[in-house]
């Protein structure tokens, strides 16, 4: 499935996210892959997907924990940005 909706990726707790970079409309390459708990994937979702930060904030409210505690790799300042933005 392909989507630009962060709620599907984040709320669905995606196990495999593939971030592509497009050189033009006919060519793309893989930038990064991993689960939604991977800090590199989190950064990509927040940077690329409109509403990504809000999707993580909703996930944090739902599960009652911060992204930092669930990923083990996000620094405190990044977790604060995700929680408060």
PDB file with SEQRES, HELIX, SHEET and CRYST1 records, atoms N, CA, C and O in Angstrom:
SEQRES   1 A   85  UNK UNK UNK UNK UNK UNK UNK UNK UNK UNK UNK UNK UNK          
SEQRES   2 A   85  UNK UNK UNK UNK UNK UNK UNK UNK UNK UNK UNK UNK UNK          
SEQRES   3 A   85  UNK UNK UNK UNK UNK UNK UNK UNK UNK UNK UNK UNK UNK          
SEQRES   4 A   85  UNK UNK UNK UNK UNK UNK UNK UNK UNK UNK UNK UNK UNK          
SEQRES   5 A   85  UNK UNK UNK UNK UNK UNK UNK UNK UNK UNK UNK UNK UNK          
SEQRES   6 A   85  UNK UNK UNK UNK UNK UNK UNK UNK UNK UNK UNK UNK UNK          
SEQRES   7 A   85  UNK UNK UNK UNK UNK UNK UNK                                  
HELIX    1 AA1 UNK A    6  UNK A   11  1                                   6    
HELIX    2 AA2 UNK A   39  UNK A   48  1                                  10    
HELIX    3 AA3 UNK A   52  UNK A   63  1                                  12    
HELIX    4 AA4 UNK A   67  UNK A   71  1                                   5    
HELIX    5 AA5 UNK A   76  UNK A   84  1                                   9    
SHEET    1 AA1 2 UNK A  17  UNK A  24  0                                        
SHEET    2 AA1 2 UNK A  27  UNK A  34 -1                                        
CRYST1    1.000    1.000    1.000  90.00  90.00  90.00 P 1           1          
ATOM      1  N   UNK A   1       0.839  -1.160   0.000  1.00  0.00           N  
ATOM      2  CA  UNK A   1       0.000   0.000   0.000  1.00  0.00           C  
ATOM      3  C   UNK A   1       0.892   1.235   0.000  1.00  0.00           C  
ATOM      4  O   UNK A   1       1.941   1.250   0.645  1.00  0.00           O  
ATOM      5  N   UNK A   2       0.486   2.235  -0.702  1.00  0.00           N  
ATOM      6  CA  UNK A   2       1.181   3.517  -0.745  1.00  0.00           C  
ATOM      7  C   UNK A   2       0.260   4.578  -0.151  1.00  0.00           C  
ATOM      8  O   UNK A   2      -0.929   4.617  -0.466  1.00  0.00           O  
ATOM      9  N   UNK A   3       0.813   5.445   0.716  1.00  0.00           N  
ATOM     10  CA  UNK A   3      -0.011   6.485   1.316  1.00  0.00           C  
ATOM     11  C   UNK A   3       0.834   7.702   1.678  1.00  0.00           C  
ATOM     12  O   UNK A   3       2.042   7.612   1.894  1.00  0.00           O  
ATOM     13  N   UNK A   4       0.161   8.825   1.734  1.00  0.00           N  
ATOM     14  CA  UNK A   4       0.746  10.049   2.273  1.00  0.00           C  
ATOM     15  C   UNK A   4       0.030  10.429   3.562  1.00  0.00           C  
ATOM     16  O   UNK A   4       0.226  11.524   4.089  1.00  0.00           O  
ATOM     17  N   UNK A   5      -0.796   9.528   4.065  1.00  0.00           N  
ATOM     18  CA  UNK A   5      -1.550   9.774   5.286  1.00  0.00           C  
ATOM     19  C   UNK A   5      -0.770   9.227   6.480  1.00  0.00           C  
ATOM     20  O   UNK A   5      -0.651   8.010   6.624  1.00  0.00           O  
ATOM     21  N   UNK A   6      -0.235  10.100   7.339  1.00  0.00           N  
ATOM     22  CA  UNK A   6       0.561   9.624   8.467  1.00  0.00           C  
ATOM     23  C   UNK A   6      -0.251   8.835   9.484  1.00  0.00           C  
ATOM     24  O   UNK A   6       0.312   8.021  10.214  1.00  0.00           O  
ATOM     25  N   UNK A   7      -1.557   9.056   9.549  1.00  0.00           N  
ATOM     26  CA  UNK A   7      -2.373   8.319  10.514  1.00  0.00           C  
ATOM     27  C   UNK A   7      -2.413   6.834  10.191  1.00  0.00           C  
ATOM     28  O   UNK A   7      -2.510   6.012  11.102  1.00  0.00           O  
ATOM     29  N   UNK A   8      -2.340   6.476   8.925  1.00  0.00           N  
ATOM     30  CA  UNK A   8      -2.301   5.065   8.538  1.00  0.00           C  
ATOM     31  C   UNK A   8      -0.971   4.450   8.961  1.00  0.00           C  
ATOM     32  O   UNK A   8      -0.937   3.352   9.517  1.00  0.00           O  
ATOM     33  N   UNK A   9       0.109   5.150   8.700  1.00  0.00           N  
ATOM     34  CA  UNK A   9       1.445   4.648   9.011  1.00  0.00           C  
ATOM     35  C   UNK A   9       1.677   4.595  10.517  1.00  0.00           C  
ATOM     36  O   UNK A   9       2.091   3.565  11.049  1.00  0.00           O  
ATOM     37  N   UNK A  10       1.411   5.695  11.199  1.00  0.00           N  
ATOM     38  CA  UNK A  10       1.693   5.806  12.633  1.00  0.00           C  
ATOM     39  C   UNK A  10       0.639   5.075  13.458  1.00  0.00           C  
ATOM     40  O   UNK A  10       0.977   4.256  14.312  1.00  0.00           O  
ATOM     41  N   UNK A  11      -0.625   5.365  13.208  1.00  0.00           N  
ATOM     42  CA  UNK A  11      -1.700   4.723  13.968  1.00  0.00           C  
ATOM     43  C   UNK A  11      -1.789   3.233  13.711  1.00  0.00           C  
ATOM     44  O   UNK A  11      -2.207   2.471  14.582  1.00  0.00           O  
ATOM     45  N   UNK A  12      -1.396   2.815  12.518  1.00  0.00           N  
ATOM     46  CA  UNK A  12      -1.413   1.391  12.181  1.00  0.00           C  
ATOM     47  C   UNK A  12      -0.176   0.661  12.651  1.00  0.00           C  
ATOM     48  O   UNK A  12      -0.047  -0.542  12.427  1.00  0.00           O  
ATOM     49  N   UNK A  13       0.746   1.374  13.307  1.00  0.00           N  
ATOM     50  CA  UNK A  13       1.969   0.779  13.855  1.00  0.00           C  
ATOM     51  C   UNK A  13       2.700  -0.026  12.781  1.00  0.00           C  
ATOM     52  O   UNK A  13       3.023  -1.197  12.983  1.00  0.00           O  
ATOM     53  N   UNK A  14       2.955   0.611  11.644  1.00  0.00           N  
ATOM     54  CA  UNK A  14       3.537  -0.049  10.479  1.00  0.00           C  
ATOM     55  C   UNK A  14       4.862  -0.730  10.801  1.00  0.00           C  
ATOM     56  O   UNK A  14       5.757  -0.134  11.401  1.00  0.00           O  
ATOM     57  N   UNK A  15       4.965  -1.970  10.395  1.00  0.00           N  
ATOM     58  CA  UNK A  15       6.195  -2.736  10.587  1.00  0.00           C  
ATOM     59  C   UNK A  15       7.201  -2.498   9.474  1.00  0.00           C  
ATOM     60  O   UNK A  15       8.400  -2.694   9.675  1.00  0.00           O  
ATOM     61  N   UNK A  16       6.737  -2.078   8.303  1.00  0.00           N  
ATOM     62  CA  UNK A  16       7.654  -1.838   7.185  1.00  0.00           C  
ATOM     63  C   UNK A  16       7.269  -0.545   6.485  1.00  0.00           C  
ATOM     64  O   UNK A  16       6.234  -0.469   5.822  1.00  0.00           O  
ATOM     65  N   UNK A  17       8.104   0.462   6.637  1.00  0.00           N  
ATOM     66  CA  UNK A  17       7.926   1.745   5.972  1.00  0.00           C  
ATOM     67  C   UNK A  17       9.100   1.903   5.011  1.00  0.00           C  
ATOM     68  O   UNK A  17      10.252   1.696   5.393  1.00  0.00           O  
ATOM     69  N   UNK A  18       8.809   2.268   3.774  1.00  0.00           N  
ATOM     70  CA  UNK A  18       9.848   2.488   2.768  1.00  0.00           C  
ATOM     71  C   UNK A  18       9.753   3.947   2.339  1.00  0.00           C  
ATOM     72  O   UNK A  18       8.732   4.384   1.808  1.00  0.00           O  
ATOM     73  N   UNK A  19      10.820   4.689   2.575  1.00  0.00           N  
ATOM     74  CA  UNK A  19      10.877   6.096   2.194  1.00  0.00           C  
ATOM     75  C   UNK A  19      11.645   6.179   0.876  1.00  0.00           C  
ATOM     76  O   UNK A  19      12.796   5.753   0.786  1.00  0.00           O  
ATOM     77  N   UNK A  20      10.991   6.734  -0.142  1.00  0.00           N  
ATOM     78  CA  UNK A  20      11.597   6.872  -1.463  1.00  0.00           C  
ATOM     79  C   UNK A  20      11.949   8.323  -1.743  1.00  0.00           C  
ATOM     80  O   UNK A  20      11.264   9.242  -1.295  1.00  0.00           O  
ATOM     81  N   UNK A  21      13.018   8.511  -2.482  1.00  0.00           N  
ATOM     82  CA  UNK A  21      13.402   9.828  -2.963  1.00  0.00           C  
ATOM     83  C   UNK A  21      13.296   9.785  -4.476  1.00  0.00           C  
ATOM     84  O   UNK A  21      13.849   8.893  -5.119  1.00  0.00           O  
ATOM     85  N   UNK A  22      12.586  10.745  -5.041  1.00  0.00           N  
ATOM     86  CA  UNK A  22      12.358  10.758  -6.476  1.00  0.00           C  
ATOM     87  C   UNK A  22      13.245  11.786  -7.151  1.00  0.00           C  
ATOM     88  O   UNK A  22      13.251  12.963  -6.789  1.00  0.00           O  
ATOM     89  N   UNK A  23      13.984  11.325  -8.128  1.00  0.00           N  
ATOM     90  CA  UNK A  23      14.814  12.218  -8.934  1.00  0.00           C  
ATOM     91  C   UNK A  23      13.962  12.925  -9.983  1.00  0.00           C  
ATOM     92  O   UNK A  23      14.161  14.104 -10.275  1.00  0.00           O  
ATOM     93  N   UNK A  24      13.015  12.184 -10.542  1.00  0.00           N  
ATOM     94  CA  UNK A  24      12.064  12.726 -11.507  1.00  0.00           C  
ATOM     95  C   UNK A  24      10.828  11.836 -11.464  1.00  0.00           C  
ATOM     96  O   UNK A  24      10.752  10.925 -10.639  1.00  0.00           O  
ATOM     97  N   UNK A  25       9.875  12.084 -12.326  1.00  0.00           N  
ATOM     98  CA  UNK A  25       8.613  11.343 -12.253  1.00  0.00           C  
ATOM     99  C   UNK A  25       8.724   9.879 -12.675  1.00  0.00           C  
ATOM    100  O   UNK A  25       7.775   9.117 -12.494  1.00  0.00           O  
ATOM    101  N   UNK A  26       9.859   9.475 -13.230  1.00  0.00           N  
ATOM    102  CA  UNK A  26      10.030   8.102 -13.691  1.00  0.00           C  
ATOM    103  C   UNK A  26      11.084   7.320 -12.919  1.00  0.00           C  
ATOM    104  O   UNK A  26      11.329   6.154 -13.228  1.00  0.00           O  
ATOM    105  N   UNK A  27      11.707   7.931 -11.931  1.00  0.00           N  
ATOM    106  CA  UNK A  27      12.806   7.273 -11.242  1.00  0.00           C  
ATOM    107  C   UNK A  27      12.806   7.637  -9.757  1.00  0.00           C  
ATOM    108  O   UNK A  27      12.599   8.794  -9.390  1.00  0.00           O  
ATOM    109  N   UNK A  28      13.039   6.639  -8.915  1.00  0.00           N  
ATOM    110  CA  UNK A  28      13.133   6.864  -7.470  1.00  0.00           C  
ATOM    111  C   UNK A  28      14.109   5.855  -6.887  1.00  0.00           C  
ATOM    112  O   UNK A  28      14.386   4.817  -7.489  1.00  0.00           O  
ATOM    113  N   UNK A  29      14.625   6.173  -5.712  1.00  0.00           N  
ATOM    114  CA  UNK A  29      15.471   5.218  -5.005  1.00  0.00           C  
ATOM    115  C   UNK A  29      15.083   5.202  -3.529  1.00  0.00           C  
ATOM    116  O   UNK A  29      14.505   6.160  -3.016  1.00  0.00           O  
ATOM    117  N   UNK A  30      15.407   4.103  -2.859  1.00  0.00           N  
ATOM    118  CA  UNK A  30      15.061   3.925  -1.453  1.00  0.00           C  
ATOM    119  C   UNK A  30      16.021   4.735  -0.599  1.00  0.00           C  
ATOM    120  O   UNK A  30      17.239   4.581  -0.697  1.00  0.00           O  
ATOM    121  N   UNK A  31      15.467   5.598   0.238  1.00  0.00           N  
ATOM    122  CA  UNK A  31      16.255   6.396   1.178  1.00  0.00           C  
ATOM    123  C   UNK A  31      16.487   5.628   2.477  1.00  0.00           C  
ATOM    124  O   UNK A  31      17.614   5.542   2.962  1.00  0.00           O  
ATOM    125  N   UNK A  32      15.412   5.072   3.035  1.00  0.00           N  
ATOM    126  CA  UNK A  32      15.487   4.363   4.312  1.00  0.00           C  
ATOM    127  C   UNK A  32      14.283   3.431   4.428  1.00  0.00           C  
ATOM    128  O   UNK A  32      13.215   3.719   3.889  1.00  0.00           O  
ATOM    129  N   UNK A  33      14.456   2.328   5.124  1.00  0.00           N  
ATOM    130  CA  UNK A  33      13.351   1.409   5.403  1.00  0.00           C  
ATOM    131  C   UNK A  33      13.408   0.995   6.861  1.00  0.00           C  
ATOM    132  O   UNK A  33      14.472   1.025   7.481  1.00  0.00           O  
ATOM    133  N   UNK A  34      12.276   0.612   7.404  1.00  0.00           N  
ATOM    134  CA  UNK A  34      12.221   0.127   8.781  1.00  0.00           C  
ATOM    135  C   UNK A  34      10.831   0.246   9.345  1.00  0.00           C  
ATOM    136  O   UNK A  34       9.889   0.615   8.644  1.00  0.00           O  
ATOM    137  N   UNK A  35      10.704  -0.075  10.638  1.00  0.00           N  
ATOM    138  CA  UNK A  35       9.400   0.012  11.300  1.00  0.00           C  
ATOM    139  C   UNK A  35       9.160   1.437  11.783  1.00  0.00           C  
ATOM    140  O   UNK A  35      10.079   2.255  11.811  1.00  0.00           O  
ATOM    141  N   UNK A  36       7.947   1.720  12.155  1.00  0.00           N  
ATOM    142  CA  UNK A  36       7.565   3.056  12.611  1.00  0.00           C  
ATOM    143  C   UNK A  36       8.251   3.416  13.932  1.00  0.00           C  
ATOM    144  O   UNK A  36       8.232   4.578  14.337  1.00  0.00           O  
ATOM    145  N   UNK A  37       8.854   2.436  14.605  1.00  0.00           N  
ATOM    146  CA  UNK A  37       9.567   2.696  15.857  1.00  0.00           C  
ATOM    147  C   UNK A  37      11.027   3.083  15.636  1.00  0.00           C  
ATOM    148  O   UNK A  37      11.717   3.456  16.585  1.00  0.00           O  
ATOM    149  N   UNK A  38      11.502   2.999  14.404  1.00  0.00           N  
ATOM    150  CA  UNK A  38      12.884   3.346  14.065  1.00  0.00           C  
ATOM    151  C   UNK A  38      13.017   4.874  14.045  1.00  0.00           C  
ATOM    152  O   UNK A  38      12.246   5.541  13.354  1.00  0.00           O  
ATOM    153  N   UNK A  39      13.973   5.438  14.783  1.00  0.00           N  
ATOM    154  CA  UNK A  39      14.130   6.900  14.815  1.00  0.00           C  
ATOM    155  C   UNK A  39      14.304   7.541  13.439  1.00  0.00           C  
ATOM    156  O   UNK A  39      13.828   8.656  13.225  1.00  0.00           O  
ATOM    157  N   UNK A  40      14.971   6.868  12.502  1.00  0.00           N  
ATOM    158  CA  UNK A  40      15.131   7.423  11.157  1.00  0.00           C  
ATOM    159  C   UNK A  40      13.792   7.480  10.432  1.00  0.00           C  
ATOM    160  O   UNK A  40      13.534   8.419   9.679  1.00  0.00           O  
ATOM    161  N   UNK A  41      12.947   6.491  10.651  1.00  0.00           N  
ATOM    162  CA  UNK A  41      11.614   6.479  10.045  1.00  0.00           C  
ATOM    163  C   UNK A  41      10.751   7.566  10.676  1.00  0.00           C  
ATOM    164  O   UNK A  41      10.013   8.260   9.977  1.00  0.00           O  
ATOM    165  N   UNK A  42      10.842   7.712  11.981  1.00  0.00           N  
ATOM    166  CA  UNK A  42      10.084   8.762  12.675  1.00  0.00           C  
ATOM    167  C   UNK A  42      10.447  10.125  12.092  1.00  0.00           C  
ATOM    168  O   UNK A  42       9.566  10.927  11.780  1.00  0.00           O  
ATOM    169  N   UNK A  43      11.739  10.382  11.946  1.00  0.00           N  
ATOM    170  CA  UNK A  43      12.190  11.659  11.377  1.00  0.00           C  
ATOM    171  C   UNK A  43      11.624  11.862   9.974  1.00  0.00           C  
ATOM    172  O   UNK A  43      11.178  12.958   9.635  1.00  0.00           O  
ATOM    173  N   UNK A  44      11.643  10.816   9.164  1.00  0.00           N  
ATOM    174  CA  UNK A  44      11.141  10.917   7.791  1.00  0.00           C  
ATOM    175  C   UNK A  44       9.645  11.188   7.767  1.00  0.00           C  
ATOM    176  O   UNK A  44       9.179  12.018   6.985  1.00  0.00           O  
ATOM    177  N   UNK A  45       8.889  10.503   8.610  1.00  0.00           N  
ATOM    178  CA  UNK A  45       7.437  10.702   8.651  1.00  0.00           C  
ATOM    179  C   UNK A  45       7.112  12.137   9.060  1.00  0.00           C  
ATOM    180  O   UNK A  45       6.254  12.780   8.457  1.00  0.00           O  
ATOM    181  N   UNK A  46       7.794  12.630  10.076  1.00  0.00           N  
ATOM    182  CA  UNK A  46       7.548  13.999  10.539  1.00  0.00           C  
ATOM    183  C   UNK A  46       7.945  15.004   9.466  1.00  0.00           C  
ATOM    184  O   UNK A  46       7.249  16.000   9.267  1.00  0.00           O  
ATOM    185  N   UNK A  47       9.058  14.757   8.771  1.00  0.00           N  
ATOM    186  CA  UNK A  47       9.557  15.706   7.767  1.00  0.00           C  
ATOM    187  C   UNK A  47       8.747  15.678   6.477  1.00  0.00           C  
ATOM    188  O   UNK A  47       8.538  16.722   5.859  1.00  0.00           O  
ATOM    189  N   UNK A  48       8.288  14.501   6.061  1.00  0.00           N  
ATOM    190  CA  UNK A  48       7.683  14.350   4.743  1.00  0.00           C  
ATOM    191  C   UNK A  48       6.165  14.424   4.756  1.00  0.00           C  
ATOM    192  O   UNK A  48       5.568  15.093   3.912  1.00  0.00           O  
ATOM    193  N   UNK A  49       5.544  13.751   5.695  1.00  0.00           N  
ATOM    194  CA  UNK A  49       4.087  13.620   5.680  1.00  0.00           C  
ATOM    195  C   UNK A  49       3.402  14.780   6.373  1.00  0.00           C  
ATOM    196  O   UNK A  49       3.696  15.091   7.527  1.00  0.00           O  
ATOM    197  N   UNK A  50       2.499  15.409   5.670  1.00  0.00           N  
ATOM    198  CA  UNK A  50       1.714  16.487   6.259  1.00  0.00           C  
ATOM    199  C   UNK A  50       0.887  15.904   7.394  1.00  0.00           C  
ATOM    200  O   UNK A  50       0.122  14.962   7.191  1.00  0.00           O  
ATOM    201  N   UNK A  51       1.039  16.460   8.582  1.00  0.00           N  
ATOM    202  CA  UNK A  51       0.318  15.954   9.745  1.00  0.00           C  
ATOM    203  C   UNK A  51       1.052  14.848  10.485  1.00  0.00           C  
ATOM    204  O   UNK A  51       0.489  14.241  11.395  1.00  0.00           O  
ATOM    205  N   UNK A  52       2.295  14.574  10.114  1.00  0.00           N  
ATOM    206  CA  UNK A  52       3.071  13.515  10.757  1.00  0.00           C  
ATOM    207  C   UNK A  52       3.296  13.752  12.236  1.00  0.00           C  
ATOM    208  O   UNK A  52       3.173  12.836  13.049  1.00  0.00           O  
ATOM    209  N   UNK A  53       3.623  14.977  12.579  1.00  0.00           N  
ATOM    210  CA  UNK A  53       3.853  15.318  13.990  1.00  0.00           C  
ATOM    211  C   UNK A  53       2.578  15.107  14.802  1.00  0.00           C  
ATOM    212  O   UNK A  53       2.625  14.589  15.918  1.00  0.00           O  
ATOM    213  N   UNK A  54       1.444  15.508  14.241  1.00  0.00           N  
ATOM    214  CA  UNK A  54       0.162  15.340  14.931  1.00  0.00           C  
ATOM    215  C   UNK A  54      -0.195  13.859  15.077  1.00  0.00           C  
ATOM    216  O   UNK A  54      -0.774  13.457  16.087  1.00  0.00           O  
ATOM    217  N   UNK A  55       0.146  13.056  14.082  1.00  0.00           N  
ATOM    218  CA  UNK A  55      -0.124  11.621  14.159  1.00  0.00           C  
ATOM    219  C   UNK A  55       0.665  10.995  15.305  1.00  0.00           C  
ATOM    220  O   UNK A  55       0.137  10.147  16.025  1.00  0.00           O  
ATOM    221  N   UNK A  56       1.921  11.399  15.485  1.00  0.00           N  
ATOM    222  CA  UNK A  56       2.707  10.882  16.604  1.00  0.00           C  
ATOM    223  C   UNK A  56       2.157  11.375  17.934  1.00  0.00           C  
ATOM    224  O   UNK A  56       2.147  10.625  18.911  1.00  0.00           O  
ATOM    225  N   UNK A  57       1.699  12.622  17.989  1.00  0.00           N  
ATOM    226  CA  UNK A  57       1.112  13.146  19.223  1.00  0.00           C  
ATOM    227  C   UNK A  57      -0.141  12.346  19.591  1.00  0.00           C  
ATOM    228  O   UNK A  57      -0.347  12.028  20.762  1.00  0.00           O  
ATOM    229  N   UNK A  58      -0.977  12.020  18.603  1.00  0.00           N  
ATOM    230  CA  UNK A  58      -2.177  11.209  18.860  1.00  0.00           C  
ATOM    231  C   UNK A  58      -1.792   9.814  19.337  1.00  0.00           C  
ATOM    232  O   UNK A  58      -2.429   9.262  20.235  1.00  0.00           O  
ATOM    233  N   UNK A  59      -0.760   9.252  18.741  1.00  0.00           N  
ATOM    234  CA  UNK A  59      -0.288   7.924  19.166  1.00  0.00           C  
ATOM    235  C   UNK A  59       0.190   7.977  20.613  1.00  0.00           C  
ATOM    236  O   UNK A  59      -0.097   7.074  21.398  1.00  0.00           O  
ATOM    237  N   UNK A  60       0.923   9.042  20.966  1.00  0.00           N  
ATOM    238  CA  UNK A  60       1.405   9.192  22.343  1.00  0.00           C  
ATOM    239  C   UNK A  60       0.250   9.322  23.326  1.00  0.00           C  
ATOM    240  O   UNK A  60       0.289   8.744  24.412  1.00  0.00           O  
ATOM    241  N   UNK A  61      -0.777  10.077  22.952  1.00  0.00           N  
ATOM    242  CA  UNK A  61      -1.944  10.217  23.838  1.00  0.00           C  
ATOM    243  C   UNK A  61      -2.655   8.874  23.997  1.00  0.00           C  
ATOM    244  O   UNK A  61      -3.081   8.516  25.095  1.00  0.00           O  
ATOM    245  N   UNK A  62      -2.777   8.147  22.912  1.00  0.00           N  
ATOM    246  CA  UNK A  62      -3.482   6.861  22.934  1.00  0.00           C  
ATOM    247  C   UNK A  62      -2.767   5.841  23.822  1.00  0.00           C  
ATOM    248  O   UNK A  62      -3.401   5.142  24.613  1.00  0.00           O  
ATOM    249  N   UNK A  63      -1.450   5.763  23.684  1.00  0.00           N  
ATOM    250  CA  UNK A  63      -0.702   4.752  24.424  1.00  0.00           C  
ATOM    251  C   UNK A  63      -0.117   5.263  25.734  1.00  0.00           C  
ATOM    252  O   UNK A  63       0.426   4.486  26.519  1.00  0.00           O  
ATOM    253  N   UNK A  64      -0.226   6.570  25.971  1.00  0.00           N  
ATOM    254  CA  UNK A  64       0.214   7.139  27.238  1.00  0.00           C  
ATOM    255  C   UNK A  64       1.721   7.133  27.435  1.00  0.00           C  
ATOM    256  O   UNK A  64       2.198   7.141  28.569  1.00  0.00           O  
ATOM    257  N   UNK A  65       2.473   7.118  26.343  1.00  0.00           N  
ATOM    258  CA  UNK A  65       3.924   7.173  26.454  1.00  0.00           C  
ATOM    259  C   UNK A  65       4.473   8.049  25.351  1.00  0.00           C  
ATOM    260  O   UNK A  65       3.793   8.336  24.365  1.00  0.00           O  
ATOM    261  N   UNK A  66       5.718   8.471  25.530  1.00  0.00           N  
ATOM    262  CA  UNK A  66       6.327   9.323  24.511  1.00  0.00           C  
ATOM    263  C   UNK A  66       6.999   8.488  23.440  1.00  0.00           C  
ATOM    264  O   UNK A  66       7.272   7.306  23.651  1.00  0.00           O  
ATOM    265  N   UNK A  67       7.262   9.078  22.322  1.00  0.00           N  
ATOM    266  CA  UNK A  67       7.983   8.400  21.249  1.00  0.00           C  
ATOM    267  C   UNK A  67       9.344   7.970  21.759  1.00  0.00           C  
ATOM    268  O   UNK A  67       9.831   6.899  21.397  1.00  0.00           O  
ATOM    269  N   UNK A  68       9.965   8.790  22.593  1.00  0.00           N  
ATOM    270  CA  UNK A  68      11.304   8.477  23.093  1.00  0.00           C  
ATOM    271  C   UNK A  68      11.313   7.158  23.850  1.00  0.00           C  
ATOM    272  O   UNK A  68      12.231   6.357  23.673  1.00  0.00           O  
ATOM    273  N   UNK A  69      10.315   6.914  24.686  1.00  0.00           N  
ATOM    274  CA  UNK A  69      10.320   5.674  25.451  1.00  0.00           C  
ATOM    275  C   UNK A  69       9.986   4.475  24.587  1.00  0.00           C  
ATOM    276  O   UNK A  69      10.447   3.369  24.871  1.00  0.00           O  
ATOM    277  N   UNK A  70       9.190   4.663  23.532  1.00  0.00           N  
ATOM    278  CA  UNK A  70       8.840   3.529  22.688  1.00  0.00           C  
ATOM    279  C   UNK A  70       9.930   3.192  21.698  1.00  0.00           C  
ATOM    280  O   UNK A  70      10.021   2.048  21.252  1.00  0.00           O  
ATOM    281  N   UNK A  71      10.773   4.172  21.335  1.00  0.00           N  
ATOM    282  CA  UNK A  71      11.801   3.909  20.339  1.00  0.00           C  
ATOM    283  C   UNK A  71      13.153   3.652  20.964  1.00  0.00           C  
ATOM    284  O   UNK A  71      13.983   2.942  20.395  1.00  0.00           O  
ATOM    285  N   UNK A  72      13.377   4.223  22.126  1.00  0.00           N  
ATOM    286  CA  UNK A  72      14.684   4.088  22.738  1.00  0.00           C  
ATOM    287  C   UNK A  72      15.767   4.874  22.021  1.00  0.00           C  
ATOM    288  O   UNK A  72      16.933   4.806  22.410  1.00  0.00           O  
ATOM    289  N   UNK A  73      15.406   5.626  20.974  1.00  0.00           N  
ATOM    290  CA  UNK A  73      16.437   6.296  20.205  1.00  0.00           C  
ATOM    291  C   UNK A  73      16.205   7.769  19.987  1.00  0.00           C  
ATOM    292  O   UNK A  73      17.074   8.444  19.436  1.00  0.00           O  
ATOM    293  N   UNK A  74      15.088   8.288  20.389  1.00  0.00           N  
ATOM    294  CA  UNK A  74      14.793   9.695  20.164  1.00  0.00           C  
ATOM    295  C   UNK A  74      15.229  10.488  21.384  1.00  0.00           C  
ATOM    296  O   UNK A  74      14.924  10.108  22.514  1.00  0.00           O  
ATOM    297  N   UNK A  75      15.929  11.570  21.168  1.00  0.00           N  
ATOM    298  CA  UNK A  75      16.392  12.376  22.291  1.00  0.00           C  
ATOM    299  C   UNK A  75      15.219  13.095  22.947  1.00  0.00           C  
ATOM    300  O   UNK A  75      14.146  13.227  22.358  1.00  0.00           O  
ATOM    301  N   UNK A  76      15.436  13.550  24.157  1.00  0.00           N  
ATOM    302  CA  UNK A  76      14.383  14.230  24.884  1.00  0.00           C  
ATOM    303  C   UNK A  76      13.842  15.439  24.174  1.00  0.00           C  
ATOM    304  O   UNK A  76      12.631  15.663  24.178  1.00  0.00           O  
ATOM    305  N   UNK A  77      14.715  16.238  23.554  1.00  0.00           N  
ATOM    306  CA  UNK A  77      14.233  17.436  22.867  1.00  0.00           C  
ATOM    307  C   UNK A  77      13.382  17.082  21.665  1.00  0.00           C  
ATOM    308  O   UNK A  77      12.397  17.764  21.383  1.00  0.00           O  
ATOM    309  N   UNK A  78      13.753  16.005  20.935  1.00  0.00           N  
ATOM    310  CA  UNK A  78      12.940  15.588  19.787  1.00  0.00           C  
ATOM    311  C   UNK A  78      11.589  15.075  20.273  1.00  0.00           C  
ATOM    312  O   UNK A  78      10.565  15.346  19.646  1.00  0.00           O  
ATOM    313  N   UNK A  79      11.573  14.341  21.377  1.00  0.00           N  
ATOM    314  CA  UNK A  79      10.317  13.819  21.896  1.00  0.00           C  
ATOM    315  C   UNK A  79       9.409  14.966  22.323  1.00  0.00           C  
ATOM    316  O   UNK A  79       8.199  14.916  22.100  1.00  0.00           O  
ATOM    317  N   UNK A  80       9.993  16.014  22.945  1.00  0.00           N  
ATOM    318  CA  UNK A  80       9.207  17.161  23.352  1.00  0.00           C  
ATOM    319  C   UNK A  80       8.605  17.841  22.134  1.00  0.00           C  
ATOM    320  O   UNK A  80       7.438  18.230  22.159  1.00  0.00           O  
ATOM    321  N   UNK A  81       9.385  17.990  21.068  1.00  0.00           N  
ATOM    322  CA  UNK A  81       8.862  18.606  19.860  1.00  0.00           C  
ATOM    323  C   UNK A  81       7.707  17.789  19.294  1.00  0.00           C  
ATOM    324  O   UNK A  81       6.703  18.354  18.860  1.00  0.00           O  
ATOM    325  N   UNK A  82       7.840  16.472  19.296  1.00  0.00           N  
ATOM    326  CA  UNK A  82       6.782  15.625  18.767  1.00  0.00           C  
ATOM    327  C   UNK A  82       5.535  15.708  19.628  1.00  0.00           C  
ATOM    328  O   UNK A  82       4.418  15.704  19.110  1.00  0.00           O  
ATOM    329  N   UNK A  83       5.719  15.785  20.944  1.00  0.00           N  
ATOM    330  CA  UNK A  83       4.568  15.801  21.845  1.00  0.00           C  
ATOM    331  C   UNK A  83       3.827  17.129  21.865  1.00  0.00           C  
ATOM    332  O   UNK A  83       2.611  17.155  22.052  1.00  0.00           O  
ATOM    333  N   UNK A  84       4.549  18.240  21.675  1.00  0.00           N  
ATOM    334  CA  UNK A  84       3.932  19.533  21.905  1.00  0.00           C  
ATOM    335  C   UNK A  84       3.538  20.280  20.646  1.00  0.00           C  
ATOM    336  O   UNK A  84       2.773  21.242  20.715  1.00  0.00           O  
ATOM    337  N   UNK A  85       4.038  19.860  19.512  1.00  0.00           N  
ATOM    338  CA  UNK A  85       3.754  20.632  18.284  1.00  0.00           C  
ATOM    339  C   UNK A  85       2.361  20.390  17.779  1.00  0.00           C  
ATOM    340  O   UNK A  85       1.965  20.960  16.762  1.00  0.00           O  
TER     341      UNK A  85                                                      
END                                                                             
